[in-house]
Amino acid sequence: MAKIGPSLMCADMGNLEDAILRLDQKSVDFFHLDVMDGRFVPNFTLGPDIVKTLRSHTKTPFDIHLMIEEPEKYIDVFADSGADMISVHVEATTHLQRTLQLIRNRGLKAGIALNPATPLSNLDYIWDTIDYVVLMTVNPGFAGQKFIPLVYDKIEQLSQYIAEKQLTIDIQVDGNISFETIPKVLEKGADMLVCGTSSLFKKDNFLEEAMDDLNSFISSL
Ligand SMILES: O=C(CO)[C@H](O)[C@H](O)COP(=O)(O)O
């Protein structure tokens, strides 16, 4: 079954501990934590101090998505703050292979994130240095955007390539992962779902109920 990772930038920022404790009761597979620098994307979110504070409340893996320029400078900082997995954007680092190796050298899973318009060919020479690929299904930076339909083909092409080459690489999808888009992203080959305002963190919806609904929906497919 696909893994579910709540996107904590979509939770109540004033009470992230509460969201983590409540979601943990429902056995989430990972927490997705977006880090933004106001340069690579026009927004700001979580930083290493918050990650470190939240780390003490859960043992669930922390998946840190670095939407920042020159992520190579901050791998150690986020590894020290409690990351289990770190993804960096192919568009944000010059020495991609070295950056991924830095993540692996810290004993963490290394992920590579691709904006919707960035082709899969960017992955051609780094297959042996990645554990997961984050396919952005919206342009990164903001919650609540619309899914970009051409990315369905991208998920399928990546999934076929991974199967042909018999690689052990997960496909994570991030952006507008909802009850409408989940059936198709799973059919195309996604393994990890980042769940934000489109599915889990809905207004007037209890987190526990939303997580139950999501789990039963996915099991029913
Ligand atoms: O990466 C992100 C924004 O760049 C968020 O993780 C994601 O978009 C949140 O989910 P939703 O689109 O459902 O609000």
The ligand as an SDF file (V2000), in Angstrom:
LIG
                    3D

 14 13  0  0  0  0  0  0  0  0999 V2000
    4.9310   21.0480   -1.4080 O   0  0  0  0  0  0  0  0  0  0  0  0
    3.9760   21.6550   -1.0750 C   0  0  0  0  0  0  0  0  0  0  0  0
    3.7920   23.0310   -1.5560 C   0  0  0  0  0  0  0  0  0  0  0  0
    4.8430   23.3820   -2.3800 O   0  0  0  0  0  0  0  0  0  0  0  0
    3.0150   21.0600   -0.1070 C   0  0  0  0  0  0  0  0  0  0  0  0
    3.6070   19.9500    0.5370 O   0  0  0  0  0  0  0  0  0  0  0  0
    1.7970   20.5660   -0.7960 C   0  0  0  0  0  0  0  0  0  0  0  0
    1.4520   21.3280   -1.9000 O   0  0  0  0  0  0  0  0  0  0  0  0
    0.6640   20.5900    0.1720 C   0  0  0  0  0  0  0  0  0  0  0  0
   -0.4570   19.9260   -0.2920 O   0  0  0  0  0  0  0  0  0  0  0  0
   -1.7620   20.6200   -0.9560 P   0  0  0  0  0  0  0  0  0  0  0  0
   -1.3530   20.9820   -2.3490 O   0  0  0  0  0  0  0  0  0  0  0  0
   -2.7690   19.5320   -0.8830 O   0  0  0  0  0  0  0  0  0  0  0  0
   -2.1180   21.7820   -0.1390 O   0  0  0  0  0  0  0  0  0  0  0  0
  1  2  2  0
  2  3  1  0
  2  5  1  0
  3  4  1  0
  5  6  1  0
  5  7  1  0
  7  8  1  0
  7  9  1  0
  9 10  1  0
 10 11  1  0
 11 12  2  0
 11 13  1  0
 11 14  1  0
M  END
$$$$
